[in-house]
Amino acid sequence: MPKAYVFTRYGGPETEALVEVDRPVPGPGQILVAVRAAGVNPVDWKQRTGYRRPGESGERDFPAVLGNEVSGIVEETGEGVEGFAVGDEVFGTALTGGYAEYTLLPVAIAAHKPAELSFTDAATLPVAAATAYDGVRQLDLPSGATLLVTGAGGGVGAAAVQIARSLGLRVVGVASEGKKDFVESLGAVHVPSGPGWAARARAAAPDGLDGVYDLVGADVLTEAVELLADRTKLITAGAPESDVQRLGGARVTRARNAAVLEAVAQLVIDGDLNPHVTATFPLTEAGEALRTVEDGHARGKVVIEVAR
Ligand SMILES: NC(=O)c1ccc[n+]([C@@H]2O[C@H](COP(=O)([O-])OP(=O)(O)OC[C@H]3O[C@@H](n4cnc5c(N)ncnc54)[C@H](OP(=O)(O)O)[C@@H]3O)[C@@H](O)[C@H]2O)c1
């Protein structure tokens, strides 16, 4: 039986286990994928603690496979699937968990993996890069405007900085001192995080900030809004809707479609977006991979590579 890294109930890391599971069966509009790589994201451990995405309903079946984004090879197609065939190399949003030898992708949120992209890089696009892309587009700032990104050295932040730069924006990236070189290499002006960061950000953008893409939430979000003349130009992926609405901003609206996956893949091919995979782990070490992200200070992206 195929292996998967699961959580057996809501809770902490003690609920996780590498187990054997049934191979999922694709339903209408779904493809069964032999996973080659799975991106690791904060939402993975949040789901383990009981978090449900806005609009998600129904009971979760246990054991539940961790992970939300994968790349791999189509093994089987469900009823009504067009445009995907057995043997195709694909990437997308995993319906039945990503840290697994097999998963299901709904074709509406799946795309063909361009040959130029590695499986490892492609697995980072459906959640982190696509969220970065959706948010930068939502802000809709003109070329030459200045965007502040908090959490600029993390998975979404590093992609958001690069996508904004490719659109001709000036970017101020807030991140810990240890990520200075990394954030600068992405094309941003680095501002050290921690107490006093907002004053440092103000000094780094003497002509003012035109937008904020927050990936941290809490106090950082509250301080960030004070830097903006137009509060509607505050968006977050890292805080609940209620927190950001109270401040006059908005949560990033996720497109979750194939067109965005194709667009971010094209950015990688064009050299405008480097996924910056900084750590890879085999499926047998999926727990260590998740701890790296759960620590809250990941640099770029962490990926689980599934041996074949
Ligand atoms: N709505 C959606 O669809 C969606 C999609 C993707 C992600 N998200 C959310 O967006 C957030 C960021 O995701 P991610 O994948 O980029 O996470 P990540 O890779 O863990 O990066 C988060 C970054 O935040 C920084 N950070 C942590 N605590 C901080 C603090 N107190 N002050 C300043 N910076 C701090 C860390 O940088 P330093 O090490 O420099 O402190 C880290 O690099 C998460 O909450 C995630 O759940 C939402």
The ligand as an ORCA input file, in Angstrom:
! r2SCAN-3c Opt
* xyz 0 1
  N      -4.796     32.884      2.483
  C      -4.043     32.057      1.810
  O      -4.463     31.502      0.807
  C      -2.610     31.840      2.273
  C      -1.729     31.191      1.426
  C      -0.395     31.043      1.824
  C       0.012     31.507      3.078
  N      -0.909     32.091      3.896
  C      -0.493     32.572      5.228
  O       0.441     33.609      5.034
  C       1.417     33.598      6.092
  C       2.834     33.525      5.514
  O       2.979     32.307      4.802
  P       4.417     31.818      4.325
  O       4.242     30.550      3.601
  O       5.139     32.932      3.702
  O       5.096     31.517      5.750
  P       6.657     31.356      6.118
  O       7.388     30.806      4.940
  O       6.694     30.662      7.422
  O       7.164     32.855      6.278
  C       6.679     33.682      7.274
  C       7.738     34.740      7.560
  O       7.241     35.575      8.597
  C       8.340     36.077      9.342
  N       7.929     36.298     10.741
  C       7.494     35.360     11.618
  N       7.189     35.948     12.771
  C       7.443     37.280     12.622
  C       7.313     38.418     13.462
  N       6.858     38.312     14.705
  N       7.665     39.638     12.955
  C       8.095     39.764     11.694
  N       8.236     38.722     10.847
  C       7.911     37.494     11.323
  C       9.435     35.039      9.225
  O      10.605     35.717      8.852
  P      11.815     35.980      9.849
  O      12.511     34.673     10.044
  O      12.581     36.977      9.080
  O      11.218     36.502     11.128
  C       9.033     34.144      8.056
  O      10.001     34.171      7.003
  C       1.040     32.399      6.983
  O       0.224     32.849      8.034
  C       0.229     31.520      6.048
  O      -0.640     30.662      6.716
  C      -2.206     32.262      3.518
*
